Amino acid sequence: MSEIPGDLKFLKSHEWARAEDNGNVRVGISDHAQGQLGDVVYVELPEIGASVQVGHGVATVESVKAASDIYTPVSGEIVEVNEALADSPETINEDAYGEGWLFVVKPSDRAELGELLDADAYAEQLENEDH
């Protein structure tokens, strides 16, 4: 099983959220999720300035196996997207918790972060899925 960074929060649907010093939240998919998807071949990112609601699909990651909706872990406004993924979507496979991030949300309610799984709870969920 892959290392799960302790500073991240997770949705049960395998998205991660990292609170940044400026108050924004960077979002990607977990290493487990990219492993399940296989080779990522295309990423559809949200528009900058788009208003998003927690738990709603805002992006799509397509792999050789399937297309998966990516849900936002917090409500707010999209303030940045990882444009490098347009040319190199495989970055998600190579560095899911780093350069493979998807988008950044300026949250309208930071308390929503408290409702996400911490790294330990997410690891426990993965163990339960595997059995």
SVG drawing of the C-alpha trace seen along z (x, -y; Angstrom):
<svg xmlns="http://www.w3.org/2000/svg" viewBox="-23 -34 29 44">
<polyline fill="none" stroke="black" stroke-width="0.4" points="0.0,0.0 1.2,-3.5 2.3,-6.1 -0.6,-8.4 0.7,-11.9 -0.5,-12.9 -1.2,-16.5 -4.0,-15.6 -7.8,-15.1 -9.8,-12.7 -13.2,-12.2 -14.5,-8.6 -14.4,-8.8 -10.6,-9.1 -10.0,-12.8 -7.5,-14.5 -7.5,-18.0 -4.5,-20.0 -5.1,-23.2 -2.6,-25.8 -1.1,-28.7 -3.1,-31.2 -6.4,-29.5 -7.0,-27.8 -7.4,-24.1 -5.4,-22.1 -7.2,-19.0 -6.1,-15.8 -6.8,-12.1 -5.2,-9.6 -2.4,-7.3 -4.8,-4.4 -7.3,-6.0 -4.7,-6.5 -3.6,-2.9 -7.1,-1.7 -7.6,-3.8 -4.5,-2.7 -2.7,-4.9 -4.3,-8.4 -4.7,-9.6 -6.9,-12.7 -8.0,-15.2 -10.9,-17.6 -10.5,-20.4 -13.0,-22.9 -13.0,-26.6 -11.2,-29.1 -13.8,-31.3 -16.4,-28.5 -18.4,-28.2 -18.4,-24.6 -20.4,-22.8 -18.9,-20.2 -19.5,-16.6 -20.3,-17.7 -18.4,-16.5 -16.2,-19.3 -13.5,-17.5 -13.0,-14.2 -10.0,-11.9 -10.0,-9.4 -7.7,-6.4 -7.3,-3.4 -9.8,-1.6 -12.5,-4.2 -13.5,-7.8 -14.0,-9.0 -15.8,-12.1 -13.7,-14.1 -15.7,-15.6 -14.7,-18.7 -14.1,-18.2 -15.0,-21.8 -17.4,-24.4 -16.1,-27.7 -14.5,-29.1 -12.0,-27.5 -8.9,-29.8 -6.3,-27.6 -6.1,-24.5 -3.1,-22.3 -2.8,-23.2 0.3,-21.0 -2.0,-18.0 -3.3,-18.8 0.0,-17.8 1.0,-15.3 -2.0,-13.6 0.3,-10.7 1.7,-13.1 -1.2,-11.9 0.1,-8.3 3.7,-9.4 3.1,-11.9 -0.5,-11.8 0.2,-13.8 2.5,-16.3 2.7,-17.6 -0.4,-15.5 -2.8,-17.9 -5.9,-18.9 -7.3,-22.2 -7.3,-24.8 -10.5,-26.0 -10.9,-29.2 -13.3,-27.7 -16.5,-29.5 -16.6,-27.4 -13.3,-26.0 -15.2,-24.0 -16.1,-21.6 -12.4,-20.4 -13.2,-19.1 -15.8,-16.7 -13.2,-14.9 -11.3,-11.7 -7.9,-12.1 -5.0,-10.0 -5.6,-7.2 -9.3,-7.0 -8.7,-6.9 -6.1,-4.1 -8.7,-2.2 -11.2,-2.7 -8.8,-1.3 -8.1,1.7 -11.8,2.4 -12.3,2.0 -9.6,4.6 -11.3,7.3"/>
</svg>
